[in-house]
Amino acid sequence: MVIVGVASFFFSAVFFKVVSEGNPLAIESIKCFLKRYGLVSVFILMFIAGTFIPLNSPVIIAYSAGFGLPIIHLVSVATIGATLGICTNYYLARFLGESFVRGRVPEDELEDLEDWWGRWGNIALLIFGLTPVLPFDLLALVCGLLRTEILHLIGISLLTRLIQFSAFALLGIEVCKLIGIT
């Protein structure tokens, strides 16, 4: 599944390069935007991605790094933003309860997430956190619903987002160099 994410990023980067060939200002415009608003926009996007609103955070991180945002700042801001979004999910589920969660997560998926949590607990958080295509944000809803320890969720989210975002930032830099975007 990780390979699918990497492949989709690579092909989208190649597609972007081909489309922008006729307009060299497109790449420069994106670079200028990222230099001016990049870290703030990344924080906001990662916060949203940490909630139950689906965004492709690895691709956002990869492109942001590939277009020149400083990798340490990028990964730090993205990690904090995503973790705060995950905490938002946790507290929404904790205080608004089961009806709120059932309105956002399909019944069969909720049962699967509860089964994962029941069997694996914090190890499920690690697995979901390190695998880009697994719904860590939805598992946070289950954690809130089951009133699990928030400090475990925060610690695992920070660790796994840091690892995942670092890997995708490095990948983004290399892919953008490879296809000549940077």
OpenMM code with the backbone's topology and positions (N, CA, C; nanometers):
from openmm import Vec3, app, unit

residues = "MET VAL ILE VAL GLY VAL ALA SER PHE PHE PHE SER ALA VAL PHE PHE LYS VAL VAL SER GLU GLY ASN PRO LEU ALA ILE GLU SER ILE LYS CYS PHE LEU LYS ARG TYR GLY LEU VAL SER VAL PHE ILE LEU MET PHE ILE ALA GLY THR PHE ILE PRO LEU ASN SER PRO VAL ILE ILE ALA TYR SER ALA GLY PHE GLY LEU PRO ILE ILE HIS LEU VAL SER VAL ALA THR ILE GLY ALA THR LEU GLY ILE CYS THR ASN TYR TYR LEU ALA ARG PHE LEU GLY GLU SER PHE VAL ARG GLY ARG VAL PRO GLU ASP GLU LEU GLU ASP LEU GLU ASP TRP TRP GLY ARG TRP GLY ASN ILE ALA LEU LEU ILE PHE GLY LEU THR PRO VAL LEU PRO PHE ASP LEU LEU ALA LEU VAL CYS GLY LEU LEU ARG THR GLU ILE LEU HIS LEU ILE GLY ILE SER LEU LEU THR ARG LEU ILE GLN PHE SER ALA PHE ALA LEU LEU GLY ILE GLU VAL CYS LYS LEU ILE GLY ILE THR".split()
positions = [
    Vec3(0.0810, -0.1192, 0.0000),
    Vec3(0.0000, 0.0000, 0.0000),
    Vec3(0.0856, 0.1260, 0.0000),
    Vec3(0.1983, 0.1202, 0.0700),
    Vec3(0.2894, 0.2342, 0.0705),
    Vec3(0.3429, 0.2561, -0.0709),
    Vec3(0.3681, 0.1470, -0.1417),
    Vec3(0.4188, 0.1557, -0.2783),
    Vec3(0.3184, 0.2281, -0.3676),
    Vec3(0.1897, 0.2028, -0.3469),
    Vec3(0.0856, 0.2711, -0.4239),
    Vec3(0.0913, 0.4214, -0.3981),
    Vec3(0.1098, 0.4617, -0.2716),
    Vec3(0.1203, 0.6039, -0.2378),
    Vec3(0.2410, 0.6686, -0.3024),
    Vec3(0.3549, 0.6007, -0.2987),
    Vec3(0.4772, 0.6528, -0.3595),
    Vec3(0.4593, 0.6629, -0.5111),
    Vec3(0.4016, 0.5604, -0.5714),
    Vec3(0.3806, 0.5608, -0.7164),
    Vec3(0.2853, 0.6727, -0.7573),
    Vec3(0.1780, 0.6921, -0.6803),
    Vec3(0.0830, 0.7977, -0.7165),
    Vec3(0.1483, 0.9352, -0.7052),
    Vec3(0.2328, 0.9558, -0.6043),
    Vec3(0.3039, 1.0829, -0.5935),
    Vec3(0.3968, 1.1020, -0.7124),
    Vec3(0.4716, 0.9979, -0.7478),
    Vec3(0.5660, 1.0082, -0.8590),
    Vec3(0.4936, 1.0431, -0.9888),
    Vec3(0.3854, 0.9726, -1.0168),
    Vec3(0.3124, 0.9983, -1.1409),
    Vec3(0.2442, 1.1353, -1.1406),
    Vec3(0.1958, 1.1784, -1.0250),
    Vec3(0.1355, 1.3121, -1.0207),
    Vec3(0.2424, 1.4191, -1.0398),
    Vec3(0.3635, 1.3961, -0.9882),
    Vec3(0.4721, 1.4919, -1.0080),
    Vec3(0.5126, 1.4978, -1.1547),
    Vec3(0.5207, 1.3830, -1.2206),
    Vec3(0.5533, 1.3800, -1.3625),
    Vec3(0.4431, 1.4506, -1.4421),
    Vec3(0.3183, 1.4240, -1.4079),
    Vec3(0.2059, 1.4888, -1.4758),
    Vec3(0.2148, 1.6409, -1.4591),
    Vec3(0.2424, 1.6854, -1.3364),
    Vec3(0.2562, 1.8288, -1.3111),
    Vec3(0.3681, 1.8883, -1.3963),
    Vec3(0.4791, 1.8183, -1.4042),
    Vec3(0.5933, 1.8669, -1.4830),
    Vec3(0.5547, 1.8796, -1.6303),
    Vec3(0.4854, 1.7788, -1.6844),
    Vec3(0.4450, 1.7827, -1.8246),
    Vec3(0.3475, 1.8968, -1.8498),
    Vec3(0.2491, 1.9130, -1.7619),
    Vec3(0.1492, 2.0187, -1.7781),
    Vec3(0.2127, 2.1567, -1.7662),
    Vec3(0.3071, 2.1718, -1.6759),
    Vec3(0.3665, 2.3040, -1.6526),
    Vec3(0.4747, 2.3394, -1.7548),
    Vec3(0.5151, 2.2460, -1.8408),
    Vec3(0.6195, 2.2740, -1.9401),
    Vec3(0.5832, 2.3941, -2.0274),
    Vec3(0.4573, 2.4077, -2.0617),
    Vec3(0.4157, 2.5195, -2.1449),
    Vec3(0.4050, 2.6504, -2.0679),
    Vec3(0.4124, 2.6439, -1.9364),
    Vec3(0.3978, 2.7635, -1.8533),
    Vec3(0.5044, 2.7606, -1.7431),
    Vec3(0.6249, 2.8085, -1.7730),
    Vec3(0.7319, 2.8035, -1.6730),
    Vec3(0.7030, 2.8878, -1.5491),
    Vec3(0.6115, 2.9826, -1.5605),
    Vec3(0.5774, 3.0637, -1.4439),
    Vec3(0.4972, 2.9852, -1.3408),
    Vec3(0.4359, 2.8735, -1.3804),
    Vec3(0.3558, 2.7936, -1.2867),
    Vec3(0.4419, 2.7441, -1.1702),
    Vec3(0.5566, 2.6899, -1.2018),
    Vec3(0.6448, 2.6380, -1.0966),
    Vec3(0.6961, 2.7525, -1.0098),
    Vec3(0.7358, 2.8619, -1.0708),
    Vec3(0.7843, 2.9770, -0.9933),
    Vec3(0.6743, 3.0351, -0.9044),
    Vec3(0.5512, 3.0379, -0.9540),
    Vec3(0.4388, 3.0883, -0.8741),
    Vec3(0.4172, 3.0018, -0.7507),
    Vec3(0.4249, 2.8710, -0.7688),
    Vec3(0.4072, 2.7799, -0.6554),
    Vec3(0.5210, 2.7992, -0.5550),
    Vec3(0.6420, 2.8112, -0.6033),
    Vec3(0.7563, 2.8320, -0.5132),
    Vec3(0.7404, 2.9613, -0.4334),
    Vec3(0.6978, 3.0683, -0.5016),
    Vec3(0.6774, 3.1960, -0.4321),
    Vec3(0.5672, 3.1848, -0.3281),
    Vec3(0.4578, 3.1188, -0.3641),
    Vec3(0.3485, 3.1008, -0.2689),
    Vec3(0.3963, 3.0234, -0.1462),
    Vec3(0.4708, 2.9149, -0.1689),
    Vec3(0.5187, 2.8343, -0.0565),
    Vec3(0.6180, 2.9105, 0.0304),
    Vec3(0.7007, 2.9927, -0.0301),
    Vec3(0.7940, 3.0714, 0.0505),
    Vec3(0.7207, 3.1732, 0.1361),
    Vec3(0.6115, 3.2248, 0.0831),
    Vec3(0.5374, 3.3285, 0.1556),
    Vec3(0.4400, 3.2701, 0.2589),
    Vec3(0.3632, 3.1708, 0.2194),
    Vec3(0.2571, 3.1174, 0.3058),
    Vec3(0.2748, 2.9689, 0.3377),
    Vec3(0.3824, 2.9111, 0.2932),
    Vec3(0.3989, 2.7671, 0.2977),
    Vec3(0.3765, 2.7005, 0.4314),
    Vec3(0.4491, 2.7419, 0.5329),
    Vec3(0.4380, 2.6725, 0.6610),
    Vec3(0.3021, 2.6929, 0.7261),
    Vec3(0.2452, 2.8105, 0.7110),
    Vec3(0.1117, 2.8353, 0.7660),
    Vec3(0.0092, 2.7493, 0.6923),
    Vec3(0.0188, 2.7461, 0.5594),
    Vec3(-0.0770, 2.6656, 0.4829),
    Vec3(-0.0578, 2.5166, 0.5095),
    Vec3(0.0665, 2.4733, 0.5252),
    Vec3(0.0915, 2.3327, 0.5578),
    Vec3(0.0317, 2.2988, 0.6943),
    Vec3(0.0497, 2.3866, 0.7917),
    Vec3(-0.0080, 2.3630, 0.9243),
    Vec3(-0.1604, 2.3467, 0.9146),
    Vec3(-0.2243, 2.4380, 0.8436),
    Vec3(-0.3705, 2.4329, 0.8312),
    Vec3(-0.4141, 2.3057, 0.7583),
    Vec3(-0.3467, 2.2733, 0.6480),
    Vec3(-0.3825, 2.1520, 0.5737),
    Vec3(-0.3596, 2.0254, 0.6555),
    Vec3(-0.2517, 2.0205, 0.7316),
    Vec3(-0.2242, 1.9011, 0.8130),
    Vec3(-0.3221, 1.8904, 0.9301),
    Vec3(-0.3627, 2.0045, 0.9854),
    Vec3(-0.4653, 2.0026, 1.0895),
    Vec3(-0.5945, 1.9435, 1.0326),
    Vec3(-0.6335, 1.9913, 0.9163),
    Vec3(-0.7550, 1.9399, 0.8523),
    Vec3(-0.7391, 1.7915, 0.8195),
    Vec3(-0.6232, 1.7530, 0.7672),
    Vec3(-0.5982, 1.6119, 0.7339),
    Vec3(-0.6008, 1.5238, 0.8585),
    Vec3(-0.5677, 1.5791, 0.9736),
    Vec3(-0.5708, 1.5030, 1.0986),
    Vec3(-0.7117, 1.4773, 1.1484),
    Vec3(-0.8066, 1.5581, 1.1023),
    Vec3(-0.9460, 1.5341, 1.1383),
    Vec3(-1.0031, 1.4318, 1.0412),
    Vec3(-1.1328, 1.4161, 1.0406),
    Vec3(-1.1949, 1.3153, 0.9549),
    Vec3(-1.2185, 1.3651, 0.8125),
    Vec3(-1.1665, 1.4821, 0.7788),
    Vec3(-1.1774, 1.5343, 0.6427),
    Vec3(-1.0579, 1.4802, 0.5633),
    Vec3(-1.0835, 1.4016, 0.4601),
    Vec3(-0.9719, 1.3356, 0.3913),
    Vec3(-0.8902, 1.4312, 0.3034),
    Vec3(-0.7618, 1.4364, 0.3288),
    Vec3(-0.6644, 1.5054, 0.2445),
    Vec3(-0.5463, 1.4109, 0.2297),
    Vec3(-0.4740, 1.4242, 0.1236),
    Vec3(-0.3598, 1.3365, 0.1008),
    Vec3(-0.2344, 1.4023, 0.1582),
    Vec3(-0.2173, 1.3911, 0.2901),
    Vec3(-0.1080, 1.4610, 0.3572),
    Vec3(0.0308, 1.4205, 0.3084),
    Vec3(0.0594, 1.2933, 0.2772),
    Vec3(0.1937, 1.2624, 0.2267),
    Vec3(0.2281, 1.3365, 0.0977),
    Vec3(0.1315, 1.3513, 0.0091),
    Vec3(0.1576, 1.4218, -0.1162),
    Vec3(0.1810, 1.5706, -0.0896),
    Vec3(0.1040, 1.6281, 0.0012),
    Vec3(0.1221, 1.7695, 0.0362),
    Vec3(0.2622, 1.7920, 0.0926),
    Vec3(0.3053, 1.7037, 0.1803),
    Vec3(0.4393, 1.7138, 0.2396),
    Vec3(0.5461, 1.6977, 0.1319),
    Vec3(0.5301, 1.5985, 0.0459),
    Vec3(0.6303, 1.5727, -0.0576),
    Vec3(0.6450, 1.6914, -0.1515),
    Vec3(0.5331, 1.7448, -0.1984),
    Vec3(0.5409, 1.8609, -0.2875),
    Vec3(0.5993, 1.9821, -0.2158),
    Vec3(0.5598, 2.0051, -0.0929),
    Vec3(0.6110, 2.1207, -0.0191),
    Vec3(0.7621, 2.1123, -0.0023),
    Vec3(0.8115, 1.9939, 0.0286),
    Vec3(0.9566, 1.9761, 0.0414),
    Vec3(1.0239, 1.9879, -0.0947),
    Vec3(0.9638, 1.9263, -0.1951),
    Vec3(1.0209, 1.9309, -0.3290),
    Vec3(1.0281, 2.0709, -0.3862),
    Vec3(0.9345, 2.1566, -0.3464),
    Vec3(0.9346, 2.2941, -0.3944),
    Vec3(1.0162, 2.3871, -0.3052),
    Vec3(1.0850, 2.3327, -0.2062),
    Vec3(1.1832, 2.4128, -0.1367),
    Vec3(1.1550, 2.4567, 0.0056),
    Vec3(1.0450, 2.4136, 0.0674),
    Vec3(1.0275, 2.4494, 0.2087),
    Vec3(1.1348, 2.3791, 0.2905),
    Vec3(1.1889, 2.4464, 0.3910),
    Vec3(1.2935, 2.3841, 0.4743),
    Vec3(1.2395, 2.2587, 0.5426),
    Vec3(1.3077, 2.1487, 0.5245),
    Vec3(1.2562, 2.0182, 0.5648),
    Vec3(1.2314, 2.0081, 0.7158),
    Vec3(1.3183, 2.0615, 0.7981),
    Vec3(1.2995, 2.0507, 0.9439),
    Vec3(1.1765, 2.1295, 0.9873),
    Vec3(1.1628, 2.2504, 0.9353),
    Vec3(1.0451, 2.3307, 0.9687),
    Vec3(0.9179, 2.2664, 0.9147),
    Vec3(0.9245, 2.2192, 0.7910),
    Vec3(0.8090, 2.1561, 0.7275),
    Vec3(0.7604, 2.0364, 0.8074),
    Vec3(0.8506, 1.9467, 0.8401),
    Vec3(0.8131, 1.8250, 0.9130),
    Vec3(0.7623, 1.8593, 1.0529),
    Vec3(0.8251, 1.9539, 1.1186),
    Vec3(0.7814, 1.9930, 1.2536),
    Vec3(0.6411, 2.0526, 1.2524),
    Vec3(0.6189, 2.1479, 1.1628),
    Vec3(0.4882, 2.2135, 1.1547),
    Vec3(0.3799, 2.1134, 1.1142),
    Vec3(0.4105, 2.0287, 1.0162),
    Vec3(0.3127, 1.9295, 0.9698),
    Vec3(0.2790, 1.8291, 1.0801),
    Vec3(0.3798, 1.7854, 1.1547),
    Vec3(0.3589, 1.6889, 1.2623),
    Vec3(0.2692, 1.7480, 1.3710),
    Vec3(0.2967, 1.8694, 1.4105),
    Vec3(0.2156, 1.9341, 1.5143),
    Vec3(0.0730, 1.9585, 1.4638),
    Vec3(0.0596, 2.0068, 1.3404),
    Vec3(-0.0734, 2.0306, 1.2840),
    Vec3(-0.1568, 1.9040, 1.2764),
    Vec3(-0.0969, 1.7961, 1.2255),
    Vec3(-0.1694, 1.6693, 1.2137),
    Vec3(-0.2071, 1.6144, 1.3511),
    Vec3(-0.1171, 1.6250, 1.4468),
    Vec3(-0.1462, 1.5742, 1.5811),
    Vec3(-0.2581, 1.6537, 1.6473),
    Vec3(-0.2597, 1.7837, 1.6285),
    Vec3(-0.3706, 1.8631, 1.6831),
    Vec3(-0.5032, 1.8265, 1.6163),
    Vec3(-0.4997, 1.7971, 1.4874),
    Vec3(-0.6201, 1.7508, 1.4190),
    Vec3(-0.6687, 1.6171, 1.4731),
    Vec3(-0.5745, 1.5286, 1.5006),
    Vec3(-0.6082, 1.3976, 1.5576),
    Vec3(-0.6684, 1.4151, 1.6974),
    Vec3(-0.6114, 1.5052, 1.7759),
    Vec3(-0.6665, 1.5322, 1.9092),
    Vec3(-0.8080, 1.5902, 1.8991),
    Vec3(-0.8314, 1.6700, 1.7969),
    Vec3(-0.9659, 1.7233, 1.7743),
    Vec3(-1.0640, 1.6091, 1.7517),
    Vec3(-1.0246, 1.5134, 1.6681),
    Vec3(-1.1100, 1.3952, 1.6468),
    Vec3(-1.1384, 1.3230, 1.7779),
    Vec3(-1.0340, 1.3020, 1.8547),
    Vec3(-1.0462, 1.2313, 1.9816),
    Vec3(-1.1496, 1.3000, 2.0716),
    Vec3(-1.1341, 1.4311, 2.0880),
    Vec3(-1.2239, 1.5031, 2.1794),
    Vec3(-1.3650, 1.5179, 2.1241),
    Vec3(-1.3786, 1.5314, 1.9927),
    Vec3(-1.5133, 1.5339, 1.9347),
    Vec3(-1.5868, 1.4032, 1.9650),
    Vec3(-1.5178, 1.2910, 1.9449),
    Vec3(-1.5797, 1.1615, 1.9722),
    Vec3(-1.6054, 1.1421, 2.1212),
    Vec3(-1.5122, 1.1867, 2.2017),
    Vec3(-1.5263, 1.1687, 2.3461),
    Vec3(-1.6456, 1.2464, 2.4022),
    Vec3(-1.6617, 1.3710, 2.3565),
    Vec3(-1.7670, 1.4546, 2.4135),
    Vec3(-1.8998, 1.4479, 2.3385),
    Vec3(-1.8949, 1.4212, 2.2083),
    Vec3(-2.0201, 1.4152, 2.1326),
    Vec3(-2.0756, 1.2734, 2.1202),
    Vec3(-1.9928, 1.1737, 2.1471),
    Vec3(-2.0396, 1.0373, 2.1608),
    Vec3(-2.0571, 0.9578, 2.0323),
    Vec3(-2.1217, 0.8445, 2.0527),
    Vec3(-2.1341, 0.7439, 1.9477),
    Vec3(-2.2124, 0.7930, 1.8265),
    Vec3(-2.3167, 0.8704, 1.8470),
    Vec3(-2.3957, 0.9179, 1.7322),
    Vec3(-2.3114, 1.0075, 1.6408),
    Vec3(-2.2240, 1.0866, 1.6980),
    Vec3(-2.1351, 1.1712, 1.6186),
    Vec3(-2.0411, 1.0845, 1.5349),
    Vec3(-1.9816, 0.9836, 1.5976),
    Vec3(-1.8869, 0.8975, 1.5278),
    Vec3(-1.9580, 0.8181, 1.4187),
    Vec3(-2.0734, 0.7634, 1.4497),
    Vec3(-2.1476, 0.6835, 1.3509),
    Vec3(-2.1914, 0.7683, 1.2318),
    Vec3(-2.2070, 0.8969, 1.2504),
    Vec3(-2.2425, 0.9849, 1.1402),
    Vec3(-2.1261, 1.0138, 1.0469),
    Vec3(-2.0038, 0.9811, 1.0879),
    Vec3(-1.8863, 1.0104, 1.0073),
    Vec3(-1.8112, 0.8873, 0.9590),
    Vec3(-1.8349, 0.7749, 1.0245),
    Vec3(-1.7636, 0.6528, 0.9891),
    Vec3(-1.8666, 0.5457, 0.9527),
    Vec3(-1.8534, 0.4858, 0.8344),
    Vec3(-1.9465, 0.3784, 0.7977),
    Vec3(-1.9451, 0.2659, 0.9013),
    Vec3(-2.0606, 0.2054, 0.9219),
    Vec3(-2.0787, 0.1037, 1.0263),
    Vec3(-1.9748, -0.0081, 1.0187),
    Vec3(-1.9542, -0.0642, 0.9002),
    Vec3(-1.8590, -0.1750, 0.8874),
    Vec3(-1.7160, -0.1304, 0.9159),
    Vec3(-1.6808, -0.0092, 0.8743),
    Vec3(-1.5474, 0.0425, 0.9012),
    Vec3(-1.5283, 0.0701, 1.0504),
    Vec3(-1.6320, 0.1198, 1.1161),
    Vec3(-1.6247, 0.1441, 1.2600),
    Vec3(-1.6047, 0.0132, 1.3356),
    Vec3(-1.6763, -0.0901, 1.2955),
    Vec3(-1.6597, -0.2212, 1.3590),
    Vec3(-1.5185, -0.2743, 1.3384),
    Vec3(-1.4648, -0.2587, 1.2164),
    Vec3(-1.3275, -0.3020, 1.1891),
    Vec3(-1.2271, -0.2272, 1.2765),
    Vec3(-1.2464, -0.0949, 1.2876),
    Vec3(-1.1555, -0.0148, 1.3703),
    Vec3(-1.1649, -0.0544, 1.5170),
    Vec3(-1.2855, -0.0793, 1.5651),
    Vec3(-1.3021, -0.1224, 1.7043),
    Vec3(-1.2380, -0.2589, 1.7267),
    Vec3(-1.2499, -0.3493, 1.6279),
    Vec3(-1.1851, -0.4805, 1.6377),
    Vec3(-1.0333, -0.4663, 1.6433),
    Vec3(-0.9786, -0.3817, 1.5549),
    Vec3(-0.8347, -0.3570, 1.5566),
    Vec3(-0.7919, -0.3058, 1.6929),
    Vec3(-0.8670, -0.2084, 1.7440),
    Vec3(-0.8312, -0.1501, 1.8728),
    Vec3(-0.8422, -0.2536, 1.9836),
    Vec3(-0.9484, -0.3344, 1.9810),
    Vec3(-0.9667, -0.4360, 2.0838),
    Vec3(-0.8566, -0.5400, 2.0837),
    Vec3(-0.8086, -0.5755, 1.9667),
    Vec3(-0.7041, -0.6767, 1.9561),
    Vec3(-0.5651, -0.6222, 1.9835),
    Vec3(-0.5370, -0.5028, 1.9322),
    Vec3(-0.3998, -0.4552, 1.9290),
    Vec3(-0.3729, -0.3317, 2.0139),
    Vec3(-0.4718, -0.2518, 2.0455),
    Vec3(-0.4513, -0.1331, 2.1292),
    Vec3(-0.3517, -0.0356, 2.0699),
    Vec3(-0.2528, 0.0027, 2.1483),
    Vec3(-0.1542, 0.1016, 2.1038),
    Vec3(-0.0712, 0.0533, 1.9848),
    Vec3(-0.0557, -0.0775, 1.9702),
    Vec3(0.0160, -0.1293, 1.8534),
    Vec3(-0.0624, -0.0970, 1.7262),
    Vec3(-0.1954, -0.1002, 1.7348),
    Vec3(-0.2789, -0.0601, 1.6197),
    Vec3(-0.2518, 0.0858, 1.5844),
    Vec3(-0.2362, 0.1692, 1.6858),
    Vec3(-0.2044, 0.3102, 1.6588),
    Vec3(-0.0714, 0.3228, 1.5848),
    Vec3(0.0276, 0.2459, 1.6267),
    Vec3(0.1573, 0.2490, 1.5585),
    Vec3(0.1446, 0.2035, 1.4131),
    Vec3(0.0747, 0.0927, 1.3924),
    Vec3(0.0578, 0.0402, 1.2566),
    Vec3(-0.0169, 0.1402, 1.1696),
    Vec3(-0.1287, 0.1925, 1.2204),
    Vec3(-0.2079, 0.2879, 1.1443),
    Vec3(-0.1304, 0.4177, 1.1228),
    Vec3(-0.0527, 0.4588, 1.2215),
    Vec3(0.0218, 0.5838, 1.2109),
    Vec3(0.1361, 0.5779, 1.1120),
    Vec3(0.1968, 0.4612, 1.0972),
    Vec3(0.3114, 0.4484, 1.0071),
    Vec3(0.2723, 0.4120, 0.8646),
    Vec3(0.1483, 0.3717, 0.8443),
    Vec3(0.1027, 0.3307, 0.7115),
    Vec3(0.0147, 0.4411, 0.6533),
    Vec3(0.0638, 0.5090, 0.5490),
    Vec3(-0.0072, 0.6265, 0.4975),
    Vec3(-0.1513, 0.6019, 0.4532),
    Vec3(-0.1851, 0.4826, 0.4110),
    Vec3(-0.3196, 0.4600, 0.3579),
    Vec3(-0.4198, 0.4119, 0.4632),
    Vec3(-0.3751, 0.3881, 0.5849),
    Vec3(-0.4675, 0.3450, 0.6900),
    Vec3(-0.5243, 0.4672, 0.7625),
    Vec3(-0.6504, 0.4602, 0.8033),
    Vec3(-0.7191, 0.5789, 0.8588),
    Vec3(-0.6879, 0.6061, 1.0065),
    Vec3(-0.5680, 0.6587, 1.0329),
    Vec3(-0.5284, 0.6924, 1.1695),
    Vec3(-0.6252, 0.7924, 1.2313),
    Vec3(-0.6719, 0.8873, 1.1501),
    Vec3(-0.7656, 0.9888, 1.1980),
    Vec3(-0.8971, 0.9264, 1.2439),
    Vec3(-0.9419, 0.8227, 1.1749),
    Vec3(-1.0657, 0.7557, 1.2166),
    Vec3(-1.0432, 0.6695, 1.3404),
    Vec3(-0.9253, 0.6119, 1.3524),
    Vec3(-0.8940, 0.5356, 1.4734),
    Vec3(-0.8920, 0.6285, 1.5948),
    Vec3(-0.8541, 0.7536, 1.5741),
    Vec3(-0.8579, 0.8522, 1.6831),
    Vec3(-1.0016, 0.8738, 1.7310),
    Vec3(-1.0983, 0.8691, 1.6400),
    Vec3(-1.2393, 0.8781, 1.6798),
    Vec3(-1.2761, 0.7611, 1.7710),
    Vec3(-1.2315, 0.6416, 1.7335),
    Vec3(-1.2585, 0.5228, 1.8161),
    Vec3(-1.1935, 0.5387, 1.9530),
    Vec3(-1.0712, 0.5888, 1.9554),
    Vec3(-1.0023, 0.6109, 2.0838),
    Vec3(-1.0808, 0.7075, 2.1719),
    Vec3(-1.1330, 0.8128, 2.1117),
    Vec3(-1.2134, 0.9084, 2.1883),
    Vec3(-1.3419, 0.8462, 2.2369),
    Vec3(-1.4047, 0.7662, 2.1523),
    Vec3(-1.5292, 0.6998, 2.1879),
    Vec3(-1.5080, 0.6027, 2.3039),
    Vec3(-1.3952, 0.5332, 2.3019),
    Vec3(-1.3647, 0.4346, 2.4061),
    Vec3(-1.2901, 0.4960, 2.5251),
    Vec3(-1.2688, 0.6266, 2.5197),
    Vec3(-1.2026, 0.7012, 2.6278),
    Vec3(-1.0648, 0.6444, 2.6644),
    Vec3(-0.9859, 0.6208, 2.5609),
    Vec3(-0.8507, 0.5721, 2.5850),
    Vec3(-0.7629, 0.6874, 2.6323),
    Vec3(-0.6452, 0.6561, 2.6757),
    Vec3(-0.5531, 0.7565, 2.7303),
    Vec3(-0.5046, 0.8498, 2.6197),
    Vec3(-0.5341, 0.9772, 2.6321),
    Vec3(-0.4993, 1.0767, 2.5304),
    Vec3(-0.3483, 1.0914, 2.5142),
    Vec3(-0.2717, 1.0762, 2.6219),
    Vec3(-0.1268, 1.0912, 2.6105),
    Vec3(-0.0647, 0.9838, 2.5221),
    Vec3(-0.1206, 0.8623, 2.5223),
    Vec3(-0.0724, 0.7571, 2.4320),
    Vec3(-0.0983, 0.7976, 2.2875),
    Vec3(-0.2185, 0.8469, 2.2627),
    Vec3(-0.2551, 0.8900, 2.1275),
    Vec3(-0.1636, 1.0034, 2.0802),
    Vec3(-0.1402, 1.1010, 2.1642),
    Vec3(-0.0548, 1.2149, 2.1271),
    Vec3(0.0888, 1.1684, 2.1004),
    Vec3(0.1428, 1.0880, 2.1895),
    Vec3(0.2802, 1.0397, 2.1731),
    Vec3(0.2984, 0.9588, 2.0458),
    Vec3(0.2065, 0.8676, 2.0222),
    Vec3(0.2168, 0.7837, 1.9024),
    Vec3(0.1936, 0.8667, 1.7768),
    Vec3(0.1013, 0.9611, 1.7822),
    Vec3(0.0773, 1.0472, 1.6668),
    Vec3(0.2018, 1.1301, 1.6349),
    Vec3(0.2612, 1.1912, 1.7351),
    Vec3(0.3822, 1.2714, 1.7119),
    Vec3(0.4944, 1.1870, 1.6520),
    Vec3(0.5162, 1.0691, 1.7089),
    Vec3(0.6236, 0.9824, 1.6612),
    Vec3(0.5978, 0.9354, 1.5182),
    Vec3(0.4785, 0.8837, 1.4920),
    Vec3(0.4514, 0.8277, 1.3596),
    Vec3(0.4399, 0.9361, 1.2524),
    Vec3(0.3826, 1.0512, 1.2863),
    Vec3(0.3759, 1.1605, 1.1875),
    Vec3(0.5168, 1.2100, 1.1566),
    Vec3(0.6024, 1.2205, 1.2582),
    Vec3(0.7395, 1.2653, 1.2372),
    Vec3(0.8125, 1.1712, 1.1411),
    Vec3(0.8005, 1.0418, 1.1639),
    Vec3(0.8662, 0.9430, 1.0772),
    Vec3(0.8083, 0.9483, 0.9359),
    Vec3(0.6764, 0.9425, 0.9261),
    Vec3(0.6112, 0.9394, 0.7956),
    Vec3(0.6369, 1.0677, 0.7166),
    Vec3(0.6202, 1.1821, 0.7806),
    Vec3(0.6384, 1.3088, 0.7098),
    Vec3(0.7837, 1.3306, 0.6699),
    Vec3(0.8780, 1.2859, 0.7525),
    Vec3(1.0199, 1.2965, 0.7154),
    Vec3(1.0485, 1.2143, 0.5905),
    Vec3(0.9961, 1.0936, 0.5880),
    Vec3(1.0185, 1.0061, 0.4717),
    Vec3(0.9585, 1.0674, 0.3452),
    Vec3(0.8377, 1.1199, 0.3542),
    Vec3(0.7747, 1.1771, 0.2358),
    Vec3(0.8389, 1.3091, 0.1944),
    Vec3(0.8915, 1.3833, 0.2882),
    Vec3(0.9621, 1.5071, 0.2529),
    Vec3(1.0895, 1.4732, 0.1755),
    Vec3(1.1637, 1.3761, 0.2236),
    Vec3(1.2860, 1.3354, 0.1535),
    Vec3(1.2526, 1.2793, 0.0157),
    Vec3(1.1471, 1.1997, 0.0084),
    Vec3(1.1029, 1.1459, -0.1198),
    Vec3(1.0645, 1.2590, -0.2155),
    Vec3(0.9921, 1.3571, -0.1638),
    Vec3(0.9505, 1.4694, -0.2472),
    Vec3(1.0676, 1.5455, -0.3047),
    Vec3(1.1678, 1.5683, -0.2233),
    Vec3(1.2876, 1.6386, -0.2711),
    Vec3(1.3529, 1.5608, -0.3846),
    Vec3(1.3693, 1.4306, -0.3643),
    Vec3(1.4363, 1.3483, -0.4655),
    Vec3(1.3550, 1.3358, -0.5938),
    Vec3(1.2259, 1.3163, -0.5833),
    Vec3(1.1423, 1.3031, -0.7039),
    Vec3(1.1391, 1.4347, -0.7806),
    Vec3(1.1250, 1.5449, -0.7104),
    Vec3(1.1226, 1.6750, -0.7787),
    Vec3(1.2574, 1.7040, -0.8469),
    Vec3(1.3682, 1.6626, -0.7861),
    Vec3(1.4996, 1.6765, -0.8506),
    Vec3(1.5062, 1.5879, -0.9746),
    Vec3(1.4594, 1.4645, -0.9595),
    Vec3(1.4654, 1.3666, -1.0664),
    Vec3(1.3918, 1.4131, -1.1915),
    Vec3(1.2752, 1.4734, -1.1733),
    Vec3(1.1975, 1.5152, -1.2912),
    Vec3(1.2219, 1.6605, -1.3279),
    Vec3(1.3072, 1.7297, -1.2525),
    Vec3(1.3479, 1.8641, -1.2890),
    Vec3(1.2522, 1.9752, -1.2498),
    Vec3(1.1765, 1.9560, -1.1418),
    Vec3(1.0866, 2.0618, -1.0960),
    Vec3(1.1617, 2.1646, -1.0142),
    Vec3(1.2578, 2.1211, -0.9342),
    Vec3(1.3288, 2.2158, -0.8475),
    Vec3(1.4393, 2.2888, -0.9195),
] * unit.nanometer
topology = app.Topology()
chain = topology.addChain("A")
for resn in residues:
    res = topology.addResidue(resn, chain)
    for name in ("N", "CA", "C"):
        topology.addAtom(name, app.Element.getBySymbol(name[0]), res)
